[in-house]
């Protein structure tokens, strides 16, 4: 599907003219075009990118074949920019949809093989407010990129909720069978987020350095602000990843402490049986001339010695805080 906005003197004057007229419109003085190709057919791709705007064949090929990395290439009369819009669902990992920009002096072409909410939101914004002034294609580009960055907020909120669940589970003594899959899954998501954001931050940083002739100086502060937003997202992902590892270490230390407590109790119980074992071993010997066996009060005396020795051992262990 091809959606076109036509501007003259910075105001919208037409929408969705015939594709065949785009080549003529782009040469008219004072005309600004935004052409969005969403899930385009091969015929639409050929008519717009090749016939109407004479885009380089290699750039068209890059549009048709998805690339996992963002890129920025400067041609004679346009910039070619590849970015990735993020999507996130609770039951899945991060997924991205490629968005291609061709930024010229008086036109912007956007190409994506799947519907994108940021692009659709910007289109609806300008279609519903035709009086909005647009002074250049770099303005369209910034607004779309801004919506793409805003789309990270639901994903960040969802990740924060997952991290909170892990931390609560650690404090409440969640079982290892439940905790380990959560930690591994969340760590992978943080890693995926950083891998998505970092290269795009670098690309937007290049756009905002003021060295590209098709980016007006008035737009540089806005693009620089986007760079800072992406840097904050990356920094937050790094901080949360470290927080996740810290929570996992706390869980391991707590488990180790609980195991040590159990071992300490068992060791204490074993130590308390030492007097019993000594007396049982002594009186259990089968010598014929054991005078203790002939003692009239031997049983009561042995029992009393065992009890006193055990109590003394218990007091000693509590004093040393072994029990």
N, C-alpha and C positions, 0 to 999 in steps of 0.2 A: 504494500500500500504506500502511496506517495502523498504526502501532505506538504503543501507549499503556502508560505506567507510572503506576500509581496508588499514592500514598503517603498513609499516615495516621500521625500522630505521628512524622513524619520517616523512617518505614520503609516499604518497599514491601510492599503487601498484595495487589496484583492486577496482571495484565498483560493487555492487549488486551481490555477489556470491550467490549460492543456499542457501536457508534458512537452509537446512539440514546440511550444512557445518559450520554453525556458532559455534556450540558447539565444534568442533574440532579446529577451528581457534582461539578461545579465549584461548585455552590452549597452543598454540604455543609460544615459546619465541620470544620476540621482536615485537609481533603483537599488534596493537592498533585498536579497532573497534568503529565505531559510527553507530548504527542501529537506524533508525528513523521509527516509526510506525505511519503513518498518516491515519486516518479513517480505522484502521485495521479490518479485519474480525475476528470472534472468532477463526477460524483455525489459522490465522497468530499470533494472541495473544498467543494462546496455544503453537505454535511451537517455537516462539522466547522467550517469557518471561518464560514459564514453562519448555519446553523441552531443549532449548539451553542454557539458563542462570540460570535456577533453582531459579527464583525469588519466594519469600515467597508468599503463597496463599493470605494472607491478603493484601499484597501490590498490588497484581494483582487485587484483588477485589476493592481496592481503585482507581485503574486506570479506571476500567470499570464503577464505580459509581462516578459521579462528586461530589466533595466536595467544599463548598463555601470558605473554608479557606486554606491558604498555610500551609505546614507542612514540617518538616525535621525529618527523622528517620534514625538512624545509625544501620545497620545490621553488621554481622560479616565481610563480604567482599565487601560491597557496601553501598552507601548512597541512601536513597530514598527521593526525593525532589519533592514537589508539588508547582507549581507557577501558576500564572494566567496572561495571555497576555490580554491586554486591547484593546478594539475596541470602536470607538465612531463615531456616525453620528449625523448630525445637527438635524435630526428629531427624534432622540431617546436618551435614556439615555445610560450610560456606560454599555457595555456588556463585559464579560470576557470569555476566553476560557482556560480551564485547560490544563496545560502542565506538564507531569510527567517525572522526570529524575531518572535514575538508574545509579549512578556514581560508577564504580568499579576501580580496579587498572589498567586495560588495556582495559576498554570498557566504553562506554556511550550508554545507551538506552534512547530514548525519545519517549513518547507515548502521542498522542493527537487525540481526536475523530473528530476534525474539522481541516481543513487546517489552518496553521498559517504562516503569512508572515515573522515574524522574523526567524523561523526555515528554511523556504524555502530560504530566503535570505542567510543564513549562508551555507546551503547545496550548493547553486549555487556558492557561493564564493569559497569554497574549490574544487568543481568539475571543475571550470574554471581555477583554479590556482593549479594544482596538485603538483607544486614544493614547495608550502607553507609548512613549517615545523610545525608539531604539536607534542609536547613532552608529552602530557598527556590528559586524558579525562577531567580534570578540565579546560583545555584551551578551549575545545569545549563548556563546560558549561558556562564559562565566556563570550565567544563571543555571545552565544545565549541570555544570560541574558542582555548583553549590548544592543543587538538589541531590546529586549523587552522594555528596559528603553527608548531607542530612539523612540519607537513607541508612547510614551506619548506626544512627541512634537506636532504632528498635533492636538491631543486632547486639549492640553494646549493652542495652538494658537486659536482654535475654541472657547474655553471658554473665552479667553481674548476678542475676537471680540464680543461675546454676552454681556460681562460685559460692554464694550464700548458702545454698543447699549443702554443698560439700563441707563448708565450715561448721554448719549446724550438725551435720552427721558426725563430724569428728568430735564435737563436744558431747554429743549424745551417745557416743559409743557404737556407731554403725559397724556392721560386720565387714570384714575384709572383702568378702565376696561381692558386697554391694558397693564398697568404696572404691576399690581398684579400678573397675570399669569406668566409674564416673570421673576419676582423676585422669585416666588415660585419654578418655574422650575429650574432656575439657582442655587438656594440654594440647591436643591436636588442633582444636578449634582456635586456641590462642596463636599457635604457630601459623595456621592458615591465614588468620587475620593479619598478622605481621607481614607475611609474604605478599598479601594483596596490597596492603597500604604502602609499604616502604617504597617500591618502585614508582607507584603513582605519585607519591609525595615528591620524589625526585623530578618527575616529569612536570608537575605543576610548578615546582621551584624553577625549572628552566623557563617556563612560560612567564614567570614573574620577575625574571632578572632584568627585563627591559632591553634585551639585545635583539629580540625578534622584531622585524620591521612591520609585521602584520598585527602586532599587539600594541595598541595605543598606550601611551604613558599613563593616561588617566585610568586605565584598567589594571595597571601594575599593583597598586595597593590592594585591590580586591582579590587578585590572584594570590598575592602574598598572604592575605588572610586565610585563603583556602589551604595554602601550604602549612600554615601554623595549625589549622584545624586537623589536618591529616597527621601532623607531627604529634598533636595531643592524643589522637586516637592510637597511634603506634605506641606512644609512651604509656598510655593507660593499659594497653594490651600487655606490654612488658611488665608493668607493675602488678597486674593481676596474675600473670604467669608466675612471678616470684612469690606472690601471696599464696597461690595454690601449692607451690612446692613447700612453703613454710608450714601450711596447714597439714600437708602430708607428713612432714617431719614431726610435727607435734603429735600426730596420730601414732607414728612409729614409736616415738619416745614414750607415749602414754601406754601403748601396748607392751613395750619392753618393761616399763615400770610395773605394770600389773603382773607381768610374768615373774619379775624379780620378787614382788611381794608374795606371790604364791610359793615360790621356791624358798623364800625366807621363813614363811610360816611352817612349811614342811620340814625345813631344817631345824627350826625351833622345837617342833613336836618330836623329832628324832632325838634331839639333845635331851629333852625331858625324860626320855625313856632310858637314859644311861644308868641312873641309879637302879632302876628295876632290872636291867640286864645284868648289872654287876652282882646284885644279890641273888638273882635267879641263877646266874652261872655258878656263883659260889656254893649255894646250898644244893645245887643240882648235881654236884660231883658225887660219884658213887664210891667213896673211900670207906672202908669198914671201920676205921678208927677216927671218925669225925665227931669230936666231943660236942659240936654244936647241935648235932642231931639228937643227942640225949638230954639237951637242956629242956627243962620242963616248960619254960616260957619262951622257947626259941621261936615259935611261929609268931607270937604277938610281938616279940622283940624285933624280928626281921621285918614284919609289916610296919612297925613304927619307924624303923630306920629307913625303909623305902619311902615312906610318906614324908618324913622330915627331909631326907635328901632331895626328894623331888621338889618339895616346896622351896628349899634353899636354892636349888637350880633355877626354879621359876623366878624367884626374887632377883637372883643375880642377872638373869637374862633381861628382865624388865628394867633393871637399873642401867644396864648397858644399852637399852632400847633395841634389843634384838627381837623383842616380841611386844 
